[in-house]
Amino acid sequence: MNMKRFLSLALCASMLVASASAVSAKTYKMKIHSTGNERNQSTPPLRQFAKTVEEKTNGDVKVTIHFNGVLGGDRQATEGMQLGTIECGITTTSTLGTFDPRFNVFDLPFLFKDYETAYKAMDGELGDMLEKACLDQGLRILAWGVNGFRSISNSRKPIDVPADLGGLKIRCMENQLHVSTFKALGANPTPMSFSELYTALSQGTVDGQDNPPILTFSAKFYEVQKYYSLTRHVFSVAPLVMSENFFQRLPKEYQDVVLAAGKQYEADVRAATENLEAETIAELEKTSMKVNSINDENHKLFVEATAPIYEEAEKLVGKDIVDVARSCLNN
């Protein structure tokens, strides 16, 4: 081999080494959105998710978590993930429903009887359909996180049967199925931003609200509400979502790290929600708020009163996905 050819090959080799080094040295910044605070059950699992991603990528993926909605509300943050200005975040299926109505299927009343039934649906055909729908929106579901069952608090009286809701002004989410559900139960639903809720309750603008026990406690609604009735009428789902554009920019081995960390987050946040829900109900009972359960006979009255909502949902989200959801009722 002559010297000229040797030097040419040596130069090519050094360029390849330099190129490989440049690739391995590339870093990716991942901002994670959360409206939760330090007391939220999703916070420790989310911190572990971030830690795992950084460690398993040797620090090439730099993760920062932004709590308390500092990157915006769920809708704003979800739009940011579509645009690629935010890489990852916890959102809700109700928020995703503003982009694709099929996600509103989780807002059907009394869809799940317990956590196990909900998990089977999210981990089965229903979840598969919605994960594909999410990809169509430029978003990837990494984990089906949960907030637990929504129940009703108010300042007037315990809720034991649907008739007890007659005439009560209940703040609800800005979601058509939530509005229809409360109307079917005889209440006067008042859609309102969560950020306005505590003040509205304290001033008597609304009589009550519905949220899972953990959020009801962390928001200190017990300071402005007298009763909390465990109606468990809607199961609140909060997926961990990633920008698909960002996901596809990651090397394959880092994609695998993110997916595995997402599954661990899913298991951790589900366990944390179930455990903390029971603890929180006990804490609520120690406040001046009176907590009551709904017996099986009265529970049937709530289910019967809201049954027509499923027919309405067929027009909103599609009969195919409602049929899949209906099958969950028999699991």
N, C-alpha and C positions, 0 to 999 in steps of 0.2 A: 504494500500500500504506500503510495507516494505521500509526501508530507502535506501537500495541498489538500488531498482527499481526507487525510487524517484530521487536519485542522477543521475541515468542513463538518465532518461527522461529530467531532468534539463540540463544535459550536452548536449543532442541532441538539445534541444530548443535553448541553447545559441549558438551552432554551426550554427543553421539555421539563427539566427539573425545576427551573424557575417558574414555569407555567403551573406545574403541579403544586409547588409551594404556595403560589398565589391563590389557587383554588382552596387549598386546605386552610389558608389564613383568612379566607373570606368570612365575615361575620354578618349575622342577620339580627336586626332589632325587632323584638316582638312586644308590642304594647297590648296589655290585657285590660279590657273594660269590665267593671263591676259596679253595680249600684249599692252593693252590700257594704257593711262596715265591719269593724273588728268582731262584733258580736254575732255576725251572720254565720250560719252553719256551713256555708260554702267557702268561707275564708281560709280555714286551715287546709282543706283539700286543694284549694286553688294555689296556695303558697307551695304546697308539696308538688303540684303539677309544674309550677315554674322552676322549682329547684331541680326536679328530675330532668326536665328538658335542658337546662343549662349544664348539668353534670354529664348527662349522656351524650351531649354534643361537644364536650370538652370546652365549653364556654363560647363556642362559635355562634350559638343562638343566645343573644342577650335579652332577658325577659324583665319587663317592669310591669307591675300590677298597679292599676289606678282605681282605687276604691271610691265609694261615695258619689259615683256618677260624675267625677270630675272631667271625663271625656264626653259627657253629655248623657241624656236619657237613653233608654234601651233602643228606641227607634233611631235616634241620631247616631248612636254607636254602631248599630247594625248597618245603617247606610254607609258609615265610614268603612266598615269591613268590606262592603260591596265595592267601594271606591279604592280600597287598598290603603287608606290613610290610618286605619286601625287594623291590627293583624288578628286579634282574637278577643273574645269576650263572652260573658254570660248574658243571655237574653231570655225572653220568654216566648212560648209558642203563641201567645196573644199578639206579641209584637211581630213575630214572623207571619202571623195571619194577615197583617196589613200589606204584606208583599205577595203572599199566596194564601187565598182563603181556606185552603185545605188544612192549614195548621189550626184553624178554629175548631177542628173536630175535638180537641182536648177540652174545649169550653162547654161541651155537652154536660148537662147536669146529671149527677149520679151515674156517671159512666163507669167508674171503678168502685168496687166495694171495699178494696183494701190495697195496700202497697204492692203485694204480690201480683195481683191482677193487673195493676198499672205497669209493673215491670215487664210482665209477659207481653203486653201490648207494645210497649216501646221497643222491646228487644225482638219483636216478631214482625209480622207482615205490615202492621200499621206503621211501625218505626221505619221499616225499609222503604215504604212508599214516600214517607215524608223526608227521608234523607235524600232521595232522588229529587224530590221537589225543591229541596234546599240548594242542591248543586245547580239547578236551573237558575237560581238567583245569585249564583257566584259565591255561595256560602257552603261550608262543610261542617256538619255536625260531628264533633269529636266525642261528645258524651251527652247522654240523656240525663241531665241533672234534674232534681226535683226540689220544690219548696213545700210540698205537703198539701193536705186537704184544707180548702177554704171553709171557714165557718163564720157565723154572724154575731157581731157584737152590737149592742144598742143601749140607749140610756133610759128606756121606758119599761121593759118587762122581759122576762124569759121567753124564749121562743121554743115551744114544744110541738106545735102543729102549724100547718100553713096559715090557718086563720089568725094566728098571733101576729103575723106580719102585716095584716090588713091596715092600710093607711100609713104605715111607717115609711119615712123617707130614708132610703138606704143608698149610700154612696156605692156605686159599682164602677167597674172598669169601663173604659170607653170601647165597648165591644157589644155587638148586637145580640149575641146569644146570652150574655150576662143580663142585658136589659130585659130581654124576653123572659128569661128565667124568673127574675124578680116580679115581673108583671104577672106571670102565671101563678106566683105564690101570693099575689094580692098586695105586694108592697109597691111603693112609689119609687122606682129606681132613678137615681140621679148620677149620671156619668160625671166624673170629676178626676182631675189629676191627683195622683197620690201626694204630691208635694203640698197640695192645698188641704188635705184631709184633716190633719190634726186640728187646724184652726177652725175648720167647718164643724167638726164635732164639738169643740169647746164652746163655740158660739151658738150651737143649736141649729145651724144652717141645715144639717142633716141629722137624723136620729141615730144612724148607725152605719156600719160598714161591714165588709166581709174580707177577711184575710186569714192565712194559716196562723196557728198559735204563735209560732216563732216570731213572725213579723208583727203580729198584734202586740206581743210583749216588748220586742225591741223598739217599736215605735211609741211605746208608753201610752197606748190607747186606754189602758186601765185607769189612767188619770182622768179621762173625760167620758168613760163609758161604765155603766153599772153591771151589764149582763153580757156573758159570752156563751152562746149556745152552739154546741158541737154538731151542726147540721151536716158538715163534711159534704157539701153539695157539688163542689168542683175540685178536681185534682190539679194543682198548679205545677206545670212542667217548665223547667228552666235549663235549656240546653247550653252546653259550652260549644261555641261556634268559632270557626276560623275562616278568614278570607281565603277562598279557593285560589286566588291569584298568588297570595303569599305562600300557601301550601305547595303549589306547583313550582315555586322558585327554589324551594328547599331541595338539597340532594336527597336521593332516595333513602339513604340510611337515616337521615334526620327526619324525614317523613314518618318512617317507622317508629322513631323515638316519640314523636308527637302523638301518633295514634295509640301507642302503648300507654303513654302518660295520660292520655284522655280516658282510656278505659279504667285506669286506676283511679282517676278523679271521679269517674262515674260511680264506682263501687264505694269510694270514701264518702262522697256527698250524700249518697242514698242512706248509708248507715248512719251518718251524722244527723240527717234530717229525722229519721225514725227515732233515734235515741233522744235527740234534743226536743222533739215534739212532746214526748211524754213528760220530760223534765219541765218543759215550759208550761204545760197545762197545770202542773203542780205548783209552779211559781205564780201563775195567774190566780190560783185559788188562795194564795197567801195574801193577795192584794185585796182591796175593797170590792173587786169585781166578783160577781157570783157566776160560777160556771155550771152549766147543766148539759147532760147528754140527752140524746133522743132515743127512746126505746124503739124496738123493732116494729111495733104496730104503727107508731106515729111516723117512723121512717118511710113506711109504705105509702102514707098519705102524701109525703113530699115527692116521692118518685112518681106517683099517679098524677099529681098536679102538674108536673113538668114534662110528662111524656110527650105532649104535642110539640115540644121544642125540637124533637128529633126530625119531625116532618119539615119544620122550618129550616133545619140545618141542611137537609138534602138539597134545597135550592141554593143555599149559601156556599156549601163546601163540596157538594156533589154526592149523589146517591151511592156511588161505588165505595167511597171512603167511609161514609156513614154506615154502610152495611158491614164493613170490616170492623168498625167501632162497635156496632151492635153485638157482634160475635163476642166481644170482650165481656159483655154483660153476662154471658152464659159460662164464662171460664171459671 
